Amino acid sequence: MPDDFAEEELDLDVGNALGASEPASVQVLTLYIPDKDREGNELGTQRQWVLQAAGLLAPMGRGVTIMPPVEGGWYDEADDRTVWEHPVLVYTYIIPEPFLERLGELREFLHRMGRETNQGEVVCEFDGQFYRITSFDPSEEA
């Protein structure tokens, strides 16, 4: 194998070669659905939130993927400890127009989940950027 093999770039329209009907979706939106609250208590409602997230994301990318629970932790500065949990990642490769149409619904969902599950922080990833929400919009019923 030549030394410059890693520097070679393949000039190929993969979408065309595969017969794709549309351009590739390149921006991924991932929501992290917690299984514990800010005190480290089990929620018991994670599946409900996962299904709501999936229902919201599916139209944004014409499909959605739900990963099995992963192991993760968040650092609680007040108690100087890591709280271990098993979040579920829900993601889609967005299509710009439906994503933009539902951006308000996404905000409402993330803030409602933060309030109703007593989170210190709700996070999501979009296009390689990690967003932390620590102050939640008040409930519309309030």
Secondary structure, DSSP 4 states (H G I P E B T S, - for coil): --GGGGG------HHHHHT-SSPPP--EEEEEE-SB-TTS-B-S-HHHHHHHHHHHHHHHHT--EEPPP--EEEEETTTTEEEEE--EEEEEE--HHHHHHTHHHHHHHHHHHHHHTT-S-EEEEETTEEEEE-SPPPPTT-
